[in-house]
Amino acid sequence: MKRQRRWRGIAACAGALGIAATGGCGSPAKNVLADAAALEGQGKLEEAAAKLETGCALSPLEEPCPGSDKKASETWQKAAEKAMSEGRYRDAERLYQRATLTADEAGRAAIKELVGKPDMVQGLLYERALGTGDKAATGAVMERVAKEPAKAADKAKEWLAKERPAQLVATVTAACGPAHEGSCTEAWEVLAASGAKGPEVDKAQAAAEAEARRVYPLRVQAESFLPLFVERFKKSQEYEKCMSGAGVPDDPSSVQISAQGCFGNVYTAADPMEKLDAERTQEALFRRTLKQIGDSAIAADLEGRRQAAENAGTYTKRDLPKPKAAPKK
């Protein structure tokens, strides 16, 4: 009876550790290397690495256990490399992290270097982007990954070839629609340059052309403000020049009289407050026009040229092409 209980205990212990019931639980590591090698030979790298870790759990000092941790780490790394070769970058990241648990200091440093290499970094970006559920955000990531010297770049290019036309159409539809999400002009330029064809592209083009017709008079109106901002700069320069040679510095009253005289000579407004009100009105009308345009790229261009006109007295003029006429009904 005692012998039966002993063998049942050995069998239970051996079954828990996944080794042959050839000895007591005090010697579970005798076959660990052979068992792990057999699993590795079958391509079961994760199981082999786990065997090296658990097989020596109860006998860490018994041979061959003292070297099993390093061997386990190396096997986890092999599993990670296999995952990467199959495009399973998130699995590879998990396996590399597992490898650090039994690696020595030098091994951990080597793993950290591997995880930071472009193939891994870009692969993780690619794979995580696929799981976002937001195709616009995914497309933006794929654009970046496709430009990098990494293995995932080819996968990103494949995704873009399949999904990009629909994405570009959606971007044009959003930008050229009532919500004005982004820049209609830029979105259509990208779609047109892509060479995509089809009914959905034709609809996007029609939307972009309709938006161009709506925006054209507003762009003309916005452009008309820029000479006014140049004139504002010139007037301020003229006023400063007048003041630099007028009045007596030690006599405040003479300076005040000179300021009044210079203001009257330079500006048509009755007083500085009237001038300030007129300038605020110009700016409000200009910004309202930009808001009505609703195209972020056009608005940014106009705002940049407004600042140049007001601060430097010059700006780059734009030749606005007339939009394509609306189709006859």
Buried (B, 14 or more C-beta within 10 A) or exposed (E): EEEEEEEEEBEEBBEEBBBEEEBEBEEBBBBBBEBBBBBBEEEBBBBBBBBBBBBBBBBEEBEBBEEBBBBBBBBBBBBBBBBBEEBBBEBBBBBBEBBBEBBEEEBBEBBEEBBEEEBBBBBBBBBBBBEEEEBEEBBEBBBBBBEBEBBBBEBBBEBBEEBBBBBBBBBBBBBBBEEBBBBBBBBBBEBBEBEBEEEBBEEBBBBBBBBBEBBBEBBEBBBEBBEBBBEBBEBBEBBEEBBEEBBEEEEEEEBEBBBEBBBEEBBEBEEEEEBEEBBEEBBEEBBEBBEBBBBBBBBEBBBEBBEBBBEEBEBEEBEBEEBEEEEEE
